Amino acid sequence: MAVKPSKPKRGRFVLSCFILIFFLCVLASINEVRFDGFLQFGRCTLLNNSRSATTTTSQDTRILIGILTLPDQYLRRHFLRLVYGTQNPEGAKVDVKFVFCNLTKEDQKVIISLEIMQYNDIIILNCTENMNKGKTSAFFTSLPEIFNETKNSPYPPYHYVMKADDDTYVRLNSLVQSLKTLPKEDLYYGFVIPCGSMDPFKHYMSGMGFLVSWDIVEWISGSDIPKKHVEGPEDKVFGDWMRWAKRGMNRYNAKWSMYNYPDPPSVCSHELWPDTIAVHLLKNQEKWVKTLSFFNHTAPLKESKMYHIH
């Protein structure tokens, strides 16, 4: 004959169930499931966690570096992939893309398609290849259309966009550290030209590598000012846009952490030194090797029985 449980035991059983349900709901809430009320109907309710995801992501600095180059510069691109792919900046997500205009040769279409399939780091603009007839304008104008509509991506897709030359070595961690205290809006950053000037409001930033915040990118895409003034030295033209529209009022002159390679000496150059963000005019492999060696770029190489490099 079954014995009915006593009331105290039944009460302890109910209390244990109550505590167990409460514990499971709290545990689930850690994994972005919110406990809806105080055991309301004894169930947990899954909430949309887009706000928390956006909050977390918005705290991370996102930087796009567009390296303007030419379709046929295959070896240069592969080398730069090594240079940038072996850097690990702290506190930021940095994407490096190679930028050129429409392809004109069959071999380009095949080989560059393979590059895109493998690396997904190429932007092809709808323009005819040029240096000072609107390529930089086409680059900045295209970015909102390319990145703003990306599904499930944070906004802005990038806090900063940098245009760089393919003969410039950008030290990503130094760049990120220099941006830490700078605003994420209305920023215009770079090496002031002419070389003898230190006034970023009177002059403009060198095409070796200048950076702007995403709101300026969106302004370029929608404003008539860039559309009406396209031709000319691309960095000077860009500076004209900023001056005429009174944009980029938060200006940062990164001189002399950005400079030209010291050989040959010039008013835009000085010797390599540790406090460096970017070195420009690395026109040959010898200059690249000397620069990478000076900054001990290969220091993170791990020891292995598979190789010996003295």
C-alpha positions in Angstrom: 0.0 0.0 0.0 1.4 3.4 -1.1 2.1 5.9 1.5 1.1 9.4 0.8 3.9 12.0 1.1 3.6 14.2 4.1 2.8 17.8 3.6 6.3 19.0 4.7 7.9 16.7 2.1 5.5 17.9 -0.5 6.3 21.5 0.4 10.1 20.8 0.1 9.5 19.2 -3.3 7.6 22.2 -4.6 10.2 24.6 -3.2 13.0 22.5 -4.9 11.2 22.7 -8.3 10.7 26.4 -7.8 14.5 26.9 -7.1 15.4 24.7 -10.0 13.3 26.6 -12.5 14.6 29.9 -11.2 18.2 28.7 -11.5 17.7 27.4 -15.1 16.1 30.8 -16.2 19.0 32.8 -14.6 21.5 30.5 -16.3 19.7 31.0 -19.7 19.8 34.7 -19.2 23.6 34.6 -19.2 23.3 33.3 -22.8 21.2 36.3 -23.8 17.9 34.8 -22.8 16.0 37.0 -20.4 14.0 35.8 -17.5 10.6 37.2 -18.2 9.2 38.5 -14.9 9.5 36.6 -11.7 8.8 33.0 -13.0 5.9 34.3 -15.0 3.9 31.2 -15.8 7.1 29.3 -15.0 8.8 30.0 -18.4 11.7 32.0 -19.9 11.2 34.4 -22.9 13.9 34.8 -25.6 14.4 38.5 -26.4 15.9 40.2 -29.4 19.5 40.8 -28.4 20.3 43.2 -31.2 20.7 46.1 -28.7 23.3 44.3 -26.6 25.1 43.1 -29.8 25.2 46.7 -31.2 26.4 48.1 -27.9 29.2 45.6 -27.7 30.2 46.1 -31.3 30.0 49.9 -31.2 32.7 49.9 -28.6 35.2 48.3 -31.0 37.0 50.6 -33.4 36.6 49.5 -37.0 39.0 50.8 -39.7 39.0 50.2 -43.4 42.2 50.9 -45.3 41.8 51.1 -49.0 45.1 50.7 -50.8 44.8 52.3 -54.3 46.8 50.2 -56.7 46.7 48.8 -60.2 45.2 45.6 -61.5 48.5 44.3 -62.8 50.3 44.8 -59.6 49.9 41.1 -58.6 53.2 40.7 -56.8 52.8 43.9 -54.9 49.4 42.9 -53.6 50.7 39.5 -52.5 53.5 41.1 -50.7 51.3 43.6 -49.0 49.0 40.8 -47.8 52.0 39.4 -46.0 52.9 42.8 -44.5 49.4 43.6 -43.2 48.2 40.0 -42.5 51.1 39.5 -40.0 50.1 42.5 -38.0 47.7 42.1 -35.0 46.5 45.5 -33.8 45.0 45.7 -30.3 41.6 47.2 -29.7 40.4 47.5 -33.3 39.3 45.5 -36.3 41.3 46.6 -39.4 40.3 45.5 -42.9 42.7 46.1 -45.7 41.3 46.2 -49.3 43.0 46.8 -52.6 41.2 49.3 -54.9 41.4 49.7 -58.6 39.1 50.7 -61.6 37.5 48.4 -64.2 39.5 45.5 -65.5 40.5 45.8 -69.2 42.3 42.5 -69.9 41.2 38.9 -70.0 44.1 37.7 -67.9 43.1 40.3 -65.2 39.6 39.0 -65.1 40.8 35.4 -64.5 43.6 36.1 -62.1 41.9 38.7 -60.1 38.8 36.5 -59.8 41.0 33.9 -58.3 42.4 36.5 -55.8 38.9 37.5 -54.8 37.9 33.9 -54.3 40.9 33.3 -52.1 41.2 36.6 -50.2 38.0 38.7 -50.7 40.1 41.8 -50.3 39.5 43.7 -53.6 37.2 46.5 -54.5 36.8 47.2 -58.3 35.4 50.7 -58.9 33.3 51.6 -62.0 35.9 54.0 -63.5 38.8 54.1 -65.9 42.1 53.7 -64.3 43.7 57.0 -63.4 45.7 58.8 -60.7 44.3 62.3 -60.6 41.0 62.2 -62.5 38.6 60.9 -59.9 39.7 57.5 -58.7 39.9 58.6 -55.0 36.5 60.3 -55.4 35.1 57.1 -56.8 36.5 55.1 -53.9 35.0 57.1 -51.2 31.7 57.6 -53.0 31.2 53.8 -53.5 31.7 52.9 -49.8 28.3 53.6 -48.3 26.6 51.6 -51.1 28.9 48.7 -50.6 29.0 48.5 -46.8 25.9 50.2 -45.4 23.5 47.5 -46.7 25.5 44.6 -45.4 23.0 42.3 -43.6 23.4 42.1 -39.8 26.3 44.5 -39.8 26.8 47.2 -37.2 26.5 50.9 -38.0 28.6 52.5 -39.0 30.3 49.6 -40.8 33.6 51.4 -40.2 34.4 54.3 -37.8 37.3 55.4 -40.0 38.3 55.0 -43.6 41.9 55.4 -44.7 43.1 55.9 -48.3 46.7 54.7 -48.7 49.3 54.3 -51.4 50.7 50.9 -52.2 54.2 52.1 -51.4 53.2 53.1 -47.9 53.9 50.9 -44.8 51.2 51.5 -42.2 52.0 50.2 -38.7 48.5 49.2 -37.7 48.9 49.1 -34.0 50.5 52.6 -34.0 47.7 53.9 -36.1 45.1 52.3 -33.8 46.8 53.7 -30.7 46.9 57.2 -32.2 43.1 57.1 -32.9 42.2 56.1 -29.3 41.7 59.7 -28.0 40.4 61.1 -31.3 36.7 61.7 -32.2 34.8 59.3 -34.4 33.0 62.1 -36.2 34.1 64.9 -38.6 37.8 63.7 -38.3 40.4 64.5 -41.0 43.8 62.9 -40.2 47.1 62.6 -41.9 50.5 64.2 -42.9 50.0 67.9 -43.7 51.2 69.1 -47.1 53.3 71.1 -47.9 56.0 69.3 -45.9 57.1 72.5 -44.2 53.6 73.2 -42.8 52.2 72.1 -39.5 48.8 73.7 -40.0 46.1 71.1 -41.0 43.4 73.8 -41.4 45.4 75.9 -43.9 46.6 73.0 -46.0 45.7 69.4 -46.7 46.7 65.8 -45.9 49.2 63.9 -48.1 48.0 61.1 -50.3 50.5 58.7 -48.7 47.7 57.9 -46.3 44.9 60.1 -45.0 42.0 59.1 -42.9 38.5 60.4 -42.3 35.5 59.3 -40.1 32.5 57.5 -41.6 30.2 60.5 -41.5 32.6 62.3 -44.0 32.5 59.3 -46.2 28.7 59.5 -46.3 28.9 63.2 -47.0 31.2 62.7 -49.9 28.8 60.1 -51.4 25.8 62.5 -51.3 27.4 66.0 -51.8 27.6 67.9 -55.0 30.9 69.5 -54.0 33.1 66.4 -54.7 31.1 65.7 -57.9 31.9 69.2 -59.3 35.6 69.1 -58.4 37.2 65.8 -59.3 40.4 66.4 -61.4 43.7 67.4 -60.0 46.2 66.0 -57.4 43.9 63.7 -55.5 45.0 64.7 -52.0 44.8 68.4 -52.7 41.4 67.9 -54.3 40.2 66.1 -51.2 41.5 68.9 -49.0 39.6 71.4 -51.1 36.4 69.5 -50.4 37.0 69.6 -46.7 37.8 73.4 -46.8 34.9 74.4 -49.0 32.3 72.4 -47.1 33.9 73.2 -43.7 34.1 69.5 -43.1 36.7 67.6 -41.1 36.9 70.2 -38.4 38.5 67.7 -36.1 41.9 67.6 -37.7 44.9 65.6 -36.6 48.4 66.2 -38.0 50.3 62.9 -37.6 53.5 64.5 -38.7 56.3 63.4 -37.9 55.0 59.9 -37.1 54.2 59.8 -40.8 56.9 60.6 -43.2 58.8 59.7 -46.4 61.6 57.1 -46.5 64.8 58.9 -45.8 66.6 57.9 -49.0 66.8 60.3 -50.8 66.6 62.9 -48.0 63.9 65.5 -48.4 61.9 68.0 -46.3 59.2 65.4 -46.1 61.5 62.7 -44.7 63.6 61.8 -41.7 65.4 58.7 -40.4 63.3 55.8 -39.4 62.4 56.0 -35.7 60.3 53.9 -33.3 57.4 56.4 -33.0 56.2 55.7 -36.5 52.7 55.3 -37.9 53.5 55.2 -41.6 56.5 55.3 -43.9 56.0 56.4 -47.5 57.9 56.0 -50.8 59.0 52.4 -50.4 59.5 52.1 -54.1 61.6 48.9 -54.1 62.2 45.7 -52.2 65.4 46.9 -50.6 63.6 49.8 -48.9 60.8 47.6 -47.8 63.2 45.1 -46.3 65.2 47.8 -44.5 62.0 49.3 -43.1 60.5 45.9 -41.9 63.9 45.0 -40.4 64.1 48.3 -38.5 60.7 47.8 -36.9 61.5 44.1 -36.3 58.3 43.2 -38.1 59.1 39.4 -38.0 59.7 39.3 -34.3 56.6 37.2 -33.6 58.0 34.4 -35.8 57.8 31.2 -33.6 60.7 28.8 -33.3 60.1 25.5 -35.1 62.1 22.4 -36.1 60.7 23.0 -39.6 63.0 25.9 -40.3 66.0 27.8 -39.1 66.4 31.5 -39.8 69.5 33.2 -38.4 
